[in-house]
Amino acid sequence: MGVDYTDLNKVFPNDAYPLPSTDRLVDRAIGNQILSFLDAYSGYNQIPMAISDMIKIVFKTKDTNYFYKAMRFGLKNSGATYKRLMDKVFSHLMGKCVKVYVDDMIVKSPSHLNHFKDLVEVFVALRKHNLRLNLEKCVFGVMSKIFWDSCSPCGRSKQTLKSAGP
Amino acid sequence: MVGEDLDPRIGCDSQIEPIEETKGLEVSSGETLKLSVGLSNGDQAMVEATQKDNADLFTWFATDLLEVDPQVVIHRLSIFKEARYVSKK
């Protein structure tokens, strides 16, 4: 079910928090030996809405009015708020072993042995902030020497990247 | 304001995915763990063990979700003062 927030989205300013570029993310991952892809379980719904703003995302059904307590997808700045959270959760790991693109996370390590240590560190950070993962969408232990598909955020310009290493 | 300006993920099914071959491995909870076919048996066992130790992080129902602490992050709308109510048609 979706609620149309078009009118609401017109009356608040854009959040200028920088969103990452997928290309840069993939470029940086190349060269690491082993990667795991993690997906946050309906990531957006894990972020609370400000109490004073809950009333603004109310919707009507035949017999009751409801409002969401969690952040919604269709709101203009949801992506920025989510990125802000990710940057907080992984502040100590960003650039070390974690890359985040919206609610996809990539854990990258130079060796297999380090990878399990890195995964545990990531899990500790997620648990600390009550975040949950969707096992169905996670892929573990991928070797980055092999090519992979890089999709632009909406899959419009699909391209295949190749490892630059020997 | 169209969908793609609102949210980078609206209207897209694709996410970043490896094209390397993966295989499913059933874990004790009955779910399937996806991992690369290129892993050695030892590494495979490590992945399995790591996932098992953290099984609480992999939830399957929206009701299992906990909320992030509002002290850490909260979503605000900061609506312009001069904004007027609009009735939806």
gemmi code that builds the backbone of each chain (N, CA, C; Angstrom):
import gemmi

chains = {
    "A": [
        ("MET", (0.840, -1.198, 0.000), (0.000, 0.000, 0.000), (0.876, 1.250, 0.000)),
        ("GLY", (0.499, 2.225, -0.772), (1.283, 3.449, -0.817), (0.428, 4.667, -0.556)),
        ("VAL", (1.033, 5.684, 0.015), (0.323, 6.939, 0.218), (1.044, 7.967, -0.648)),
        ("ASP", (0.265, 8.797, -1.339), (0.864, 9.784, -2.228), (1.230, 11.039, -1.431)),
        ("TYR", (2.514, 11.309, -1.332), (2.964, 12.474, -0.563), (3.399, 13.638, -1.451)),
        ("THR", (2.917, 13.660, -2.690), (3.353, 14.698, -3.621), (3.170, 16.109, -3.068)),
        ("ASP", (1.979, 16.402, -2.555), (1.720, 17.756, -2.049), (2.579, 18.058, -0.829)),
        ("LEU", (2.695, 17.072, 0.044), (3.497, 17.251, 1.260), (4.962, 17.507, 0.899)),
        ("ASN", (5.453, 16.756, -0.077), (6.859, 16.882, -0.466), (7.211, 18.259, -1.019)),
        ("LYS", (6.179, 18.983, -1.488), (6.439, 20.316, -2.053), (6.718, 21.352, -0.968)),
        ("VAL", (6.322, 21.076, 0.262), (6.390, 22.136, 1.268), (7.506, 21.958, 2.306)),
        ("PHE", (8.461, 21.126, 2.011), (9.659, 21.173, 2.864), (10.910, 21.088, 1.993)),
        ("PRO", (11.998, 21.683, 2.485), (13.196, 21.777, 1.645), (13.901, 20.438, 1.483)),
        ("ASN", (14.666, 20.343, 0.415), (15.495, 19.172, 0.169), (16.581, 19.060, 1.234)),
        ("ASP", (16.858, 17.853, 1.663), (17.978, 17.618, 2.557), (19.206, 17.443, 1.665)),
        ("ALA", (20.201, 18.283, 1.878), (21.363, 18.257, 0.975), (22.411, 17.220, 1.382)),
        ("TYR", (22.077, 16.371, 2.329), (23.043, 15.352, 2.766), (23.492, 14.526, 1.560)),
        ("PRO", (24.786, 14.380, 1.355), (25.237, 13.723, 0.120), (24.914, 12.234, 0.070)),
        ("LEU", (24.368, 11.801, -1.062), (24.112, 10.382, -1.278), (25.277, 9.816, -2.098)),
        ("PRO", (25.596, 8.571, -1.877), (26.781, 8.017, -2.531), (26.545, 7.683, -3.999)),
        ("SER", (27.616, 7.611, -4.739), (27.503, 7.187, -6.130), (27.852, 5.711, -6.228)),
        ("THR", (27.004, 4.964, -6.914), (27.213, 3.512, -7.015), (28.529, 3.202, -7.711)),
        ("ASP", (28.861, 3.995, -8.735), (30.084, 3.713, -9.485), (31.313, 3.777, -8.587)),
        ("ARG", (31.329, 4.811, -7.746), (32.478, 4.978, -6.864), (32.559, 3.810, -5.890)),
        ("LEU", (31.380, 3.394, -5.435), (31.290, 2.295, -4.487), (31.883, 1.022, -5.077)),
        ("VAL", (31.499, 0.742, -6.313), (31.970, -0.478, -6.961), (33.466, -0.368, -7.256)),
        ("ASP", (33.900, 0.813, -7.714), (35.320, 1.008, -7.979), (36.169, 0.691, -6.771)),
        ("ARG", (35.707, 1.163, -5.634), (36.510, 0.979, -4.432), (36.527, -0.463, -3.972)),
        ("ALA", (35.458, -1.185, -4.286), (35.380, -2.567, -3.828), (36.332, -3.455, -4.626)),
        ("ILE", (36.601, -3.041, -5.871), (37.506, -3.828, -6.714), (38.901, -3.802, -6.096)),
        ("GLY", (39.538, -4.939, -6.078), (40.871, -4.993, -5.494), (40.851, -5.668, -4.137)),
        ("ASN", (39.701, -5.685, -3.491), (39.602, -6.450, -2.256), (39.311, -7.889, -2.628)),
        ("GLN", (39.792, -8.790, -1.786), (39.700, -10.174, -2.167), (38.323, -10.777, -1.970)),
        ("ILE", (37.657, -10.382, -0.933), (36.396, -11.053, -0.625), (35.351, -10.049, -0.146)),
        ("LEU", (34.133, -10.254, -0.605), (33.042, -9.318, -0.313), (31.797, -10.060, 0.149)),
        ("SER", (31.006, -9.407, 0.966), (29.662, -9.904, 1.262), (28.687, -8.758, 1.076)),
        ("PHE", (27.528, -9.070, 0.536), (26.491, -8.061, 0.319), (25.408, -8.259, 1.361)),
        ("LEU", (25.099, -7.210, 2.116), (24.066, -7.318, 3.148), (22.928, -6.366, 2.821)),
        ("ASP", (21.732, -6.782, 3.129), (20.565, -5.950, 2.827), (19.752, -5.747, 4.104)),
        ("ALA", (19.516, -4.494, 4.444), (18.756, -4.204, 5.669), (17.282, -4.503, 5.441)),
        ("TYR", (16.690, -5.234, 6.343), (15.279, -5.619, 6.233), (14.404, -4.380, 6.319)),
        ("SER", (13.653, -4.116, 5.256), (12.873, -2.868, 5.121), (13.491, -1.743, 5.944)),
        ("GLY", (14.703, -1.433, 5.557), (15.527, -0.474, 6.287), (14.818, 0.797, 6.718)),
        ("TYR", (14.030, 1.355, 5.810), (13.402, 2.638, 6.108), (12.451, 2.551, 7.290)),
        ("ASN", (11.768, 1.410, 7.390), (10.778, 1.281, 8.457), (11.400, 1.116, 9.828)),
        ("GLN", (12.711, 1.068, 9.878), (13.363, 0.934, 11.177), (13.690, 2.305, 11.776)),
        ("ILE", (13.408, 3.359, 11.021), (13.692, 4.716, 11.499), (12.417, 5.396, 11.997)),
        ("PRO", (12.426, 5.882, 13.247), (11.212, 6.521, 13.754), (10.981, 7.901, 13.144)),
        ("MET", (9.723, 8.238, 13.057), (9.307, 9.554, 12.566), (9.271, 10.486, 13.782)),
        ("ALA", (9.583, 11.764, 13.611), (9.448, 12.718, 14.716), (7.974, 12.750, 15.133)),
        ("ILE", (7.717, 12.725, 16.444), (6.327, 12.657, 16.920), (5.496, 13.806, 16.360)),
        ("SER", (6.095, 15.004, 16.303), (5.341, 16.168, 15.831), (4.998, 16.065, 14.343)),
        ("ASP", (5.712, 15.196, 13.628), (5.466, 15.081, 12.184), (4.608, 13.876, 11.803)),
        ("MET", (4.345, 12.997, 12.779), (3.554, 11.793, 12.474), (2.180, 12.174, 11.924)),
        ("ILE", (1.618, 13.209, 12.505), (0.265, 13.640, 12.131), (0.219, 14.109, 10.666)),
        ("LYS", (1.383, 14.501, 10.143), (1.422, 15.016, 8.769), (1.439, 13.909, 7.719)),
        ("ILE", (1.695, 12.690, 8.142), (1.692, 11.602, 7.152), (0.508, 10.668, 7.387)),
        ("VAL", (-0.561, 11.263, 7.866), (-1.775, 10.507, 8.168), (-2.482, 10.095, 6.864)),
        ("PHE", (-3.178, 8.996, 6.894), (-3.996, 8.626, 5.733), (-5.334, 8.060, 6.207)),
        ("LYS", (-6.311, 8.185, 5.319), (-7.665, 7.769, 5.684), (-7.999, 6.427, 5.055)),
        ("THR", (-8.715, 5.611, 5.788), (-9.318, 4.431, 5.173), (-10.828, 4.608, 5.346)),
        ("LYS", (-11.596, 3.599, 4.965), (-13.042, 3.740, 5.010), (-13.544, 4.106, 6.404)),
        ("ASP", (-12.960, 3.480, 7.431), (-13.532, 3.732, 8.751), (-12.577, 4.325, 9.789)),
        ("THR", (-11.282, 4.412, 9.462), (-10.351, 4.938, 10.474), (-9.271, 5.789, 9.802)),
        ("ASN", (-8.702, 6.707, 10.564), (-7.519, 7.426, 10.084), (-6.289, 6.834, 10.753)),
        ("TYR", (-5.260, 6.660, 9.982), (-4.032, 6.096, 10.520), (-2.860, 7.029, 10.273)),
        ("PHE", (-1.834, 6.898, 11.102), (-0.570, 7.543, 10.726), (0.563, 6.562, 10.953)),
        ("TYR", (1.639, 6.761, 10.232), (2.807, 5.903, 10.374), (3.699, 6.406, 11.497)),
        ("LYS", (4.270, 5.472, 12.224), (5.228, 5.854, 13.266), (6.655, 5.796, 12.720)),
        ("ALA", (6.799, 5.117, 11.594), (8.127, 4.961, 11.006), (8.243, 5.801, 9.740)),
        ("MET", (9.481, 6.058, 9.350), (9.728, 6.839, 8.147), (9.191, 6.110, 6.912)),
        ("ARG", (8.659, 6.879, 5.965), (8.081, 6.299, 4.757), (9.007, 6.473, 3.561)),
        ("PHE", (8.880, 5.565, 2.621), (9.636, 5.593, 1.381), (9.406, 6.855, 0.540)),
        ("GLY", (8.153, 7.217, 0.379), (7.800, 8.270, -0.568), (8.122, 9.686, -0.125)),
        ("LEU", (8.681, 9.840, 1.071), (9.001, 11.192, 1.526), (10.321, 11.647, 0.907)),
        ("LYS", (10.355, 12.936, 0.585), (11.474, 13.475, -0.176), (12.848, 13.165, 0.424)),
        ("ASN", (12.987, 13.307, 1.715), (14.320, 13.195, 2.302), (14.618, 11.879, 3.006)),
        ("SER", (13.795, 10.867, 2.753), (13.993, 9.590, 3.438), (15.377, 9.001, 3.183)),
        ("GLY", (15.827, 9.086, 1.917), (17.126, 8.525, 1.557), (18.252, 9.188, 2.338)),
        ("ALA", (18.153, 10.509, 2.478), (19.190, 11.257, 3.193), (19.216, 10.876, 4.673)),
        ("THR", (18.034, 10.728, 5.269), (17.983, 10.351, 6.688), (18.572, 8.955, 6.893)),
        ("TYR", (18.271, 8.067, 5.949), (18.790, 6.711, 6.063), (20.314, 6.699, 5.956)),
        ("LYS", (20.817, 7.485, 5.011), (22.273, 7.562, 4.827), (22.942, 8.129, 6.075)),
        ("ARG", (22.288, 9.110, 6.677), (22.816, 9.723, 7.892), (22.938, 8.669, 8.996)),
        ("LEU", (21.908, 7.836, 9.094), (21.940, 6.759, 10.092), (23.083, 5.788, 9.804)),
        ("MET", (23.199, 5.379, 8.536), (24.257, 4.435, 8.178), (25.636, 5.003, 8.509)),
        ("ASP", (25.819, 6.295, 8.229), (27.107, 6.924, 8.509), (27.402, 6.928, 10.009)),
        ("LYS", (26.341, 7.045, 10.818), (26.544, 7.000, 12.270), (26.868, 5.585, 12.719)),
        ("VAL", (26.071, 4.627, 12.238), (26.232, 3.233, 12.660), (27.636, 2.722, 12.318)),
        ("PHE", (28.107, 3.078, 11.128), (29.383, 2.533, 10.670), (30.514, 3.555, 10.683)),
        ("SER", (30.378, 4.620, 11.475), (31.404, 5.666, 11.443), (32.801, 5.107, 11.684)),
        ("HIS", (32.899, 4.075, 12.522), (34.228, 3.527, 12.838), (34.694, 2.507, 11.794)),
        ("LEU", (33.793, 2.109, 10.890), (34.157, 1.068, 9.921), (34.155, 1.567, 8.480)),
        ("MET", (33.548, 2.743, 8.255), (33.463, 3.297, 6.910), (34.860, 3.504, 6.345)),
        ("GLY", (35.043, 3.079, 5.113), (36.349, 3.245, 4.490), (37.308, 2.149, 4.915)),
        ("LYS", (36.962, 1.434, 5.971), (37.811, 0.312, 6.395), (37.293, -0.970, 5.751)),
        ("CYS", (36.080, -1.359, 6.143), (35.570, -2.611, 5.574), (34.108, -2.514, 5.154)),
        ("VAL", (33.501, -1.325, 5.266), (32.091, -1.217, 4.906), (31.846, -0.120, 3.884)),
        ("LYS", (30.998, -0.426, 2.925), (30.506, 0.574, 1.981), (28.989, 0.478, 2.027)),
        ("VAL", (28.322, 1.627, 1.949), (26.863, 1.604, 2.032), (26.265, 2.299, 0.835)),
        ("TYR", (25.294, 1.656, 0.209), (24.506, 2.372, -0.785), (23.029, 2.207, -0.429)),
        ("VAL", (22.404, 3.284, 0.022), (21.037, 3.262, 0.530), (20.909, 2.083, 1.507)),
        ("ASP", (20.068, 1.075, 1.260), (20.042, 0.031, 2.292), (20.811, -1.231, 1.902)),
        ("ASP", (21.701, -1.107, 0.941), (22.625, -2.210, 0.667), (23.958, -1.899, 1.320)),
        ("MET", (24.520, -2.913, 1.940), (25.838, -2.726, 2.542), (26.799, -3.720, 1.916)),
        ("ILE", (28.017, -3.300, 1.687), (29.032, -4.223, 1.199), (30.141, -4.305, 2.244)),
        ("VAL", (30.444, -5.504, 2.679), (31.562, -5.706, 3.596), (32.702, -6.238, 2.742)),
        ("LYS", (33.824, -5.554, 2.781), (34.942, -5.955, 1.909), (36.199, -6.158, 2.735)),
        ("SER", (36.938, -7.190, 2.416), (38.154, -7.488, 3.174), (39.251, -7.980, 2.251)),
        ("PRO", (40.502, -7.713, 2.646), (41.615, -8.155, 1.815), (41.867, -9.666, 1.892)),
        ("SER", (41.443, -10.310, 2.964), (41.658, -11.758, 3.036), (40.462, -12.447, 3.681)),
        ("HIS", (40.355, -13.744, 3.444), (39.245, -14.513, 3.989), (39.210, -14.460, 5.504)),
        ("LEU", (40.389, -14.564, 6.086), (40.465, -14.590, 7.543), (39.909, -13.286, 8.127)),
        ("ASN", (40.338, -12.156, 7.531), (39.851, -10.852, 7.989), (38.359, -10.711, 7.776)),
        ("HIS", (37.854, -11.353, 6.729), (36.461, -11.156, 6.358), (35.495, -11.560, 7.470)),
        ("PHE", (35.780, -12.663, 8.107), (34.869, -13.112, 9.159), (34.930, -12.166, 10.356)),
        ("LYS", (36.126, -11.654, 10.606), (36.290, -10.666, 11.680), (35.502, -9.396, 11.338)),
        ("ASP", (35.617, -8.975, 10.075), (34.922, -7.770, 9.622), (33.403, -7.958, 9.694)),
        ("LEU", (32.931, -9.135, 9.274), (31.487, -9.400, 9.321), (30.982, -9.291, 10.756)),
        ("VAL", (31.742, -9.868, 11.682), (31.329, -9.820, 13.092), (31.261, -8.368, 13.568)),
        ("GLU", (32.252, -7.565, 13.180), (32.250, -6.155, 13.583), (31.018, -5.424, 13.057)),
        ("VAL", (30.672, -5.737, 11.808), (29.497, -5.124, 11.188), (28.229, -5.570, 11.928)),
        ("PHE", (28.160, -6.852, 12.250), (26.992, -7.374, 12.965), (26.850, -6.710, 14.336)),
        ("VAL", (27.980, -6.492, 14.999), (27.949, -5.840, 16.320), (27.364, -4.426, 16.190)),
        ("ALA", (27.826, -3.695, 15.156), (27.341, -2.325, 14.949), (25.846, -2.318, 14.639)),
        ("LEU", (25.389, -3.280, 13.827), (23.971, -3.344, 13.468), (23.121, -3.656, 14.692)),
        ("ARG", (23.601, -4.607, 15.492), (22.838, -5.016, 16.674), (22.702, -3.858, 17.663)),
        ("LYS", (23.797, -3.124, 17.815), (23.812, -2.000, 18.747), (22.715, -0.990, 18.409)),
        ("HIS", (22.406, -0.871, 17.118), (21.401, 0.116, 16.703), (20.065, -0.518, 16.344)),
        ("ASN", (19.852, -1.754, 16.769), (18.566, -2.439, 16.537), (18.255, -2.665, 15.070)),
        ("LEU", (19.240, -2.661, 14.213), (18.965, -2.875, 12.795), (18.929, -4.370, 12.485)),
        ("ARG", (18.117, -4.719, 11.490), (17.963, -6.121, 11.117), (18.236, -6.324, 9.631)),
        ("LEU", (18.605, -7.549, 9.264), (18.950, -7.846, 7.877), (17.969, -8.822, 7.255)),
        ("ASN", (17.937, -8.800, 5.932), (17.092, -9.719, 5.189), (17.987, -10.804, 4.583)),
        ("LEU", (17.955, -11.978, 5.165), (18.863, -13.058, 4.753), (18.699, -13.408, 3.273)),
        ("GLU", (17.463, -13.320, 2.818), (17.162, -13.673, 1.431), (17.958, -12.821, 0.438)),
        ("LYS", (18.253, -11.590, 0.835), (18.923, -10.687, -0.091), (20.415, -10.537, 0.205)),
        ("CYS", (20.921, -11.283, 1.165), (22.346, -11.196, 1.472), (23.107, -12.251, 0.668)),
        ("VAL", (24.301, -11.904, 0.228), (25.170, -12.876, -0.445), (26.536, -12.810, 0.225)),
        ("PHE", (27.029, -13.972, 0.633), (28.280, -13.990, 1.383), (29.453, -14.542, 0.579)),
        ("GLY", (30.627, -14.001, 0.872), (31.882, -14.580, 0.391), (32.148, -14.516, -1.095)),
        ("VAL", (31.772, -13.401, -1.738), (32.006, -13.279, -3.177), (33.438, -12.788, -3.423)),
        ("MET", (34.099, -13.399, -4.392), (35.459, -12.987, -4.721), (35.420, -11.831, -5.699)),
        ("SER", (36.095, -10.746, -5.380), (35.960, -9.560, -6.228), (36.823, -9.614, -7.477)),
        ("LYS", (37.666, -10.600, -7.610), (38.496, -10.696, -8.815), (37.622, -11.010, -10.030)),
        ("ILE", (36.430, -11.501, -9.752), (35.514, -11.835, -10.837), (34.641, -10.612, -11.108)),
        ("PHE", (34.202, -10.425, -12.318), (33.405, -9.230, -12.622), (32.058, -9.302, -11.922)),
        ("TRP", (31.460, -8.171, -11.800), (30.071, -8.192, -11.396), (29.309, -7.045, -12.016)),
        ("ASP", (28.044, -7.182, -11.958), (27.157, -6.205, -12.561), (27.009, -5.005, -11.660)),
        ("SER", (27.105, -3.852, -12.254), (26.826, -2.666, -11.469), (25.589, -2.023, -12.055)),
        ("CYS", (24.579, -1.887, -11.231), (23.356, -1.267, -11.731), (23.310, 0.141, -11.189)),
        ("SER", (22.884, 1.056, -11.998), (22.653, 2.406, -11.502), (21.457, 2.295, -10.565)),
        ("PRO", (21.206, 3.311, -9.740), (20.143, 3.169, -8.753), (18.849, 2.594, -9.307)),
        ("CYS", (18.475, 2.927, -10.503), (17.229, 2.391, -11.021), (17.457, 1.426, -12.168)),
        ("GLY", (18.650, 0.922, -12.287), (18.942, -0.110, -13.271), (18.886, 0.400, -14.700)),
        ("ARG", (18.958, 1.698, -14.888), (18.809, 2.229, -16.236), (20.059, 1.991, -17.079)),
        ("SER", (21.211, 2.257, -16.507), (22.411, 2.045, -17.312), (23.192, 0.871, -16.738)),
        ("LYS", (22.815, -0.272, -17.194), (23.466, -1.484, -16.701), (24.831, -1.612, -17.357)),
        ("GLN", (25.836, -1.889, -16.602), (27.158, -2.043, -17.181), (27.920, -3.117, -16.426)),
        ("THR", (28.845, -3.705, -17.114), (29.638, -4.726, -16.453), (31.025, -4.175, -16.188)),
        ("LEU", (31.462, -4.301, -14.981), (32.790, -3.816, -14.643), (33.733, -4.995, -14.521)),
        ("LYS", (34.972, -4.721, -14.805), (35.955, -5.784, -14.772), (37.033, -5.386, -13.788)),
        ("SER", (37.540, -6.346, -13.077), (38.590, -6.050, -12.116), (39.804, -5.488, -12.831)),
        ("ALA", (40.372, -4.427, -12.263), (41.509, -3.785, -12.901), (42.816, -4.507, -12.545)),
        ("GLY", (42.765, -5.331, -11.555), (43.972, -6.012, -11.075), (44.475, -7.063, -12.046)),
        ("PRO", (45.632, -7.600, -11.760), (46.208, -8.597, -12.680), (45.440, -9.915, -12.669)),
    ],
    "B": [
        ("MET", (7.826, 17.295, -8.753), (8.744, 16.351, -8.093), (8.372, 14.920, -8.492)),
        ("VAL", (9.255, 14.249, -9.171), (8.950, 12.875, -9.577), (9.694, 11.876, -8.704)),
        ("GLY", (9.296, 10.609, -8.848), (9.800, 9.543, -7.988), (11.299, 9.526, -7.782)),
        ("GLU", (12.047, 9.645, -8.881), (13.496, 9.470, -8.733), (14.148, 10.605, -7.956)),
        ("ASP", (13.471, 11.774, -7.903), (14.019, 12.870, -7.110), (13.747, 12.630, -5.627)),
        ("LEU", (12.651, 11.932, -5.385), (12.250, 11.725, -4.000), (13.135, 10.704, -3.329)),
        ("ASP", (13.412, 9.667, -4.049), (14.101, 8.571, -3.417), (14.830, 7.766, -4.466)),
        ("PRO", (16.085, 7.490, -4.212), (16.850, 6.784, -5.233), (16.344, 5.370, -5.504)),
        ("ARG", (15.536, 4.817, -4.605), (15.139, 3.425, -4.808), (13.721, 3.257, -5.339)),
        ("ILE", (12.989, 4.357, -5.459), (11.607, 4.225, -5.894), (11.541, 3.671, -7.311)),
        ("GLY", (10.687, 2.713, -7.505), (10.459, 2.171, -8.840), (11.593, 1.335, -9.369)),
        ("CYS", (12.492, 0.917, -8.521), (13.548, 0.050, -9.051), (13.607, -1.270, -8.297)),
        ("ASP", (13.770, -2.325, -9.062), (13.843, -3.649, -8.466), (15.292, -4.054, -8.274)),
        ("SER", (16.159, -3.401, -9.050), (17.543, -3.869, -9.041), (18.309, -3.311, -7.863)),
        ("GLN", (19.250, -4.073, -7.390), (20.170, -3.601, -6.388), (21.548, -4.065, -6.833)),
        ("ILE", (22.559, -3.666, -6.108), (23.890, -4.080, -6.499), (24.009, -5.566, -6.203)),
        ("GLU", (24.356, -6.315, -7.213), (24.421, -7.766, -7.031), (25.638, -8.345, -7.709)),
        ("PRO", (26.238, -9.318, -7.098), (27.358, -9.958, -7.775), (26.826, -10.821, -8.909)),
        ("ILE", (27.598, -10.955, -10.001), (27.118, -11.870, -11.041), (27.823, -13.215, -10.917)),
        ("GLU", (28.716, -13.258, -9.938), (29.383, -14.520, -9.662), (28.310, -15.529, -9.237)),
        ("GLU", (28.570, -16.791, -9.570), (27.575, -17.816, -9.254), (27.455, -18.004, -7.740)),
        ("THR", (26.221, -18.093, -7.284), (26.013, -18.310, -5.850), (25.192, -19.580, -5.654)),
        ("LYS", (25.246, -20.088, -4.457), (24.406, -21.252, -4.173), (23.716, -21.056, -2.822)),
        ("GLY", (22.638, -21.760, -2.660), (21.897, -21.653, -1.410), (22.333, -22.739, -0.448)),
        ("LEU", (22.275, -22.421, 0.837), (22.663, -23.385, 1.852), (21.606, -23.264, 2.938)),
        ("GLU", (20.948, -24.357, 3.215), (19.890, -24.250, 4.218), (20.495, -24.162, 5.622)),
        ("VAL", (20.054, -23.180, 6.381), (20.569, -23.035, 7.741), (19.561, -23.619, 8.726)),
        ("SER", (19.982, -23.735, 9.979), (19.170, -24.451, 10.965), (17.760, -23.879, 11.123)),
        ("SER", (17.618, -22.561, 10.894), (16.300, -21.957, 11.053), (15.383, -22.278, 9.868)),
        ("GLY", (15.921, -22.992, 8.852), (15.105, -23.367, 7.698), (15.219, -22.387, 6.551)),
        ("GLU", (15.888, -21.246, 6.781), (16.051, -20.275, 5.713), (17.265, -20.635, 4.862)),
        ("THR", (17.381, -19.928, 3.744), (18.490, -20.218, 2.848), (19.525, -19.107, 2.891)),
        ("LEU", (20.756, -19.525, 3.046), (21.878, -18.595, 3.091), (22.525, -18.626, 1.709)),
        ("LYS", (22.727, -17.450, 1.107), (23.322, -17.447, -0.232), (24.810, -17.181, -0.126)),
        ("LEU", (25.613, -18.044, -0.717), (27.044, -17.772, -0.717), (27.678, -18.151, -2.045)),
        ("SER", (28.872, -17.633, -2.231), (29.576, -17.848, -3.497), (29.984, -19.308, -3.637)),
        ("VAL", (29.944, -19.820, -4.880), (30.369, -21.202, -5.096), (31.894, -21.322, -4.994)),
        ("GLY", (32.578, -20.178, -5.042), (34.036, -20.205, -5.034), (34.667, -20.399, -3.660)),
        ("LEU", (33.864, -20.470, -2.618), (34.428, -20.587, -1.270), (34.896, -22.008, -0.976)),
        ("SER", (35.976, -22.116, -0.239), (36.451, -23.436, 0.179), (35.503, -23.961, 1.264)),
        ("ASN", (35.574, -25.273, 1.522), (34.685, -25.851, 2.534), (34.855, -25.190, 3.896)),
        ("GLY", (36.125, -24.892, 4.213), (36.418, -24.261, 5.502), (35.764, -22.893, 5.612)),
        ("ASP", (35.873, -22.105, 4.524), (35.280, -20.767, 4.521), (33.762, -20.837, 4.572)),
        ("GLN", (33.237, -21.840, 3.874), (31.788, -22.027, 3.873), (31.289, -22.279, 5.303)),
        ("ALA", (32.026, -23.125, 6.005), (31.664, -23.435, 7.387), (31.749, -22.185, 8.257)),
        ("MET", (32.748, -21.329, 7.947), (32.911, -20.085, 8.714), (31.724, -19.151, 8.487)),
        ("VAL", (31.306, -19.042, 7.214), (30.156, -18.182, 6.901), (28.933, -18.688, 7.660)),
        ("GLU", (28.747, -20.003, 7.583), (27.593, -20.610, 8.249), (27.605, -20.330, 9.756)),
        ("ALA", (28.775, -20.523, 10.345), (28.903, -20.327, 11.792), (28.673, -18.862, 12.161)),
        ("THR", (29.230, -17.946, 11.347), (29.079, -16.517, 11.630), (27.614, -16.118, 11.555)),
        ("GLN", (26.919, -16.642, 10.542), (25.498, -16.318, 10.400), (24.707, -16.893, 11.567)),
        ("LYS", (25.056, -18.122, 11.955), (24.323, -18.788, 13.034), (24.478, -18.026, 14.351)),
        ("ASP", (25.713, -17.581, 14.597), (25.976, -16.820, 15.832), (25.181, -15.522, 15.864)),
        ("ASN", (24.821, -15.030, 14.687), (24.121, -13.739, 14.615), (22.702, -13.888, 14.083)),
        ("ALA", (22.145, -15.062, 14.264), (20.830, -15.369, 13.696), (19.764, -14.344, 14.099)),
        ("ASP", (19.912, -13.745, 15.273), (18.917, -12.764, 15.738), (18.848, -11.533, 14.837)),
        ("LEU", (19.902, -11.312, 14.052), (19.921, -10.118, 13.186), (19.121, -10.310, 11.901)),
        ("PHE", (18.832, -11.579, 11.591), (18.136, -11.859, 10.338), (16.665, -12.117, 10.637)),
        ("THR", (15.884, -11.103, 10.442), (14.481, -11.206, 10.842), (13.608, -11.509, 9.644)),
        ("TRP", (12.460, -12.079, 9.876), (11.582, -12.423, 8.780), (10.214, -11.804, 8.848)),
        ("PHE", (9.901, -11.159, 9.933), (8.585, -10.532, 10.040), (8.742, -9.088, 10.474)),
        ("ALA", (7.884, -8.251, 9.921), (7.941, -6.839, 10.265), (7.765, -6.648, 11.772)),
        ("THR", (7.016, -7.558, 12.396), (6.775, -7.417, 13.842), (8.040, -7.682, 14.649)),
        ("ASP", (9.016, -8.351, 14.041), (10.275, -8.606, 14.747), (11.174, -7.376, 14.754)),
        ("LEU", (10.825, -6.394, 13.937), (11.688, -5.237, 13.816), (11.621, -4.364, 15.058)),
        ("LEU", (12.773, -3.920, 15.485), (12.832, -2.983, 16.593), (13.084, -1.618, 15.971)),
        ("GLU", (12.768, -0.601, 16.703), (12.992, 0.724, 16.155), (14.383, 1.231, 16.551)),
        ("VAL", (14.972, 1.992, 15.665), (16.241, 2.633, 15.985), (15.961, 3.695, 17.059)),
        ("ASP", (16.893, 3.867, 17.980), (16.728, 4.841, 19.054), (16.543, 6.258, 18.478)),
        ("PRO", (15.458, 6.932, 18.856), (15.227, 8.289, 18.338), (16.368, 9.261, 18.680)),
        ("GLN", (17.160, 8.923, 19.694), (18.323, 9.759, 20.021), (19.372, 9.671, 18.910)),
        ("VAL", (19.381, 8.549, 18.218), (20.387, 8.335, 17.171), (19.918, 8.959, 15.866)),
        ("VAL", (18.685, 8.657, 15.488), (18.164, 9.247, 14.259), (16.646, 9.358, 14.338)),
        ("ILE", (16.148, 10.407, 13.733), (14.710, 10.631, 13.692), (14.429, 11.343, 12.370)),
        ("HIS", (13.278, 11.057, 11.764), (12.986, 11.731, 10.503), (12.040, 12.900, 10.723)),
        ("ARG", (12.508, 14.096, 10.378), (11.707, 15.318, 10.528), (11.339, 15.874, 9.165)),
        ("LEU", (10.243, 16.609, 9.121), (9.809, 17.153, 7.839), (10.161, 18.630, 7.636)),
        ("SER", (10.406, 19.386, 8.688), (10.727, 20.828, 8.580), (9.893, 21.555, 7.533)),
        ("ILE", (8.603, 21.543, 7.723), (7.699, 22.161, 6.743), (7.793, 23.688, 6.775)),
        ("PHE", (7.804, 24.306, 5.599), (7.861, 25.771, 5.498), (6.722, 26.394, 6.302)),
        ("LYS", (7.034, 27.492, 6.967), (6.021, 28.160, 7.802), (4.828, 28.632, 6.979)),
        ("GLU", (5.132, 29.099, 5.757), (4.054, 29.681, 4.941), (3.221, 28.626, 4.198)),
        ("ALA", (3.550, 27.347, 4.393), (2.819, 26.300, 3.662), (1.346, 26.267, 4.069)),
        ("ARG", (0.486, 26.037, 3.072), (-0.960, 25.981, 3.299), (-1.465, 24.555, 3.198)),
        ("TYR", (-2.564, 24.279, 3.855), (-3.186, 22.960, 3.700), (-3.749, 22.817, 2.296)),
        ("VAL", (-3.631, 21.645, 1.733), (-4.166, 21.371, 0.400), (-5.101, 20.189, 0.559)),
        ("SER", (-6.278, 20.257, -0.040), (-7.137, 19.085, 0.065), (-6.885, 18.191, -1.128)),
        ("LYS", (-6.780, 16.929, -0.839), (-6.419, 15.936, -1.846), (-7.655, 15.601, -2.674)),
        ("LYS", (-7.478, 15.576, -4.009), (-8.625, 15.251, -4.865), (-8.677, 13.760, -5.118)),
    ],
}
model = gemmi.Model(1)
for chain_id, residues in chains.items():
    chain = gemmi.Chain(chain_id)
    for i, (resn, *xyz) in enumerate(residues, 1):
        res = gemmi.Residue()
        res.name, res.seqid = resn, gemmi.SeqId(i, " ")
        for name, pos in zip(("N", "CA", "C"), xyz):
            atom = gemmi.Atom()
            atom.name, atom.element = name, gemmi.Element(name[0])
            atom.pos, atom.b_iso = gemmi.Position(*pos), 0.0
            res.add_atom(atom)
        chain.add_residue(res)
    model.add_chain(chain)
structure = gemmi.Structure()
structure.add_model(model)
structure.setup_entities()
